[in-house]
């Protein structure tokens, strides 16, 4: 009898849950880097010339489905050490969401590239200085919209235009979730600028888990009010 109790409890303790989380994060991180590696390898070959921005956007295309699959796997993770399948969940997330993620990721990248290209060549535009500030604000808002859209397209099977509308709706509907996404973007930007651009890539899984945590109100309302 005691043996049966020990067996039932195995994999559910604090240490087991911590080990399950670490295993899931490491596995998802490795798979994310693997699936995004074709574009990442291309980025390493590019110089810092602003003229390379359009090509950099092309290299970043595989990152969208990879991030979506990672969010799916992290959302469906289990704390039971005896029932871990993060690689299977990642593969399923990529298969289900790759096309939908690209439908939103591609125009977002194009829009951000246009903004970045304009800002890096701003002196040639002849526009007043406040336009640069406005473009920076629009770019930041677009990134926050993209964070919501990425979570929604990873966890729900909406049409691309419906996902886009919901992401815009939640920008102000759940200010705390938007603020959480903003803090993660600031952290990524700061670590890239002050340390190395490789650091956000190496910490992508924990960052995405934090995004999921801050997006819980968005996920809950979407499940309650916008799904059958």
FENNORFEN-V913870 format. One record per pair of residues at least 6 apart in sequence whose C-alpha atoms are under 8 Angstrom apart, sorted by the first residue. I is the first residue (numbers start at 0). J is the second residue. If there is no record, write none. Layout:
i = {I;I}
j = {J;J}
This chain:
i = {9;9;10;10;10;10;11;11;11;15;15;15;16;16;16;17;18;19;19;19;19;19;20;23;23;23;23;24;24;24;25;26;26;27;27;27;27;27;27;27;28;28;28;28;28;30;30;31;31;31;31;32;34;34;34;35;35;35;35;37;37;38;38;38;38;38;38;39;39;41;41;42;42;42;45;45;49;49;50;52;52;52;53;53;56;56;56;60;60;60;60;63;63;63;63;64;64;64;64;64;64;65;65;66;67;67;67;67;67;67;67;67;67;68;68;68;68;68;68;68;68;69;69;69;69;70;70;70;70;70;70;71;71;71;71;71;72;72;72;72;72;73;73;74;74;74;75;76;76;76;76;77;92;96;96;99;99;99;100;100;100;102;103;103;103;104;107;107;111;111;114;114;114;117;118;118;121;143;143;143;143;144;144;144;145;146;147;147;147;147;147;148;148;148;148;150;150;151;151;151;152;152;169;169;170;170;171;173;173;175;176;176;176;176;176;179;179;179;180;180;183;183;187;190;190;190;191;191;191}
j = {15;81;16;79;80;81;78;79;80;78;79;80;78;79;80;78;80;77;78;79;80;83;78;73;76;83;85;73;204;205;204;85;86;69;72;73;85;86;89;204;69;201;202;203;204;86;89;65;66;68;69;200;61;62;65;59;61;62;65;58;61;57;58;59;60;61;62;58;59;55;58;55;58;59;51;55;116;119;116;112;115;116;109;112;108;109;112;101;104;105;108;97;100;101;104;93;96;97;98;100;101;93;97;149;92;93;96;97;100;149;150;152;153;89;90;91;92;93;96;97;153;89;92;204;207;150;153;154;207;208;211;88;89;92;153;154;85;86;88;89;92;85;208;154;208;211;88;83;84;85;88;83;153;152;153;152;158;159;149;152;153;159;148;159;163;145;141;145;138;141;134;135;138;124;131;134;131;170;177;180;181;166;167;170;166;180;166;169;170;177;214;162;163;165;166;211;214;162;166;218;159;162;177;217;176;177;177;216;217;213;213;214;215;216;217;210;213;214;210;213;206;210;199;196;198;199;197;198;199}
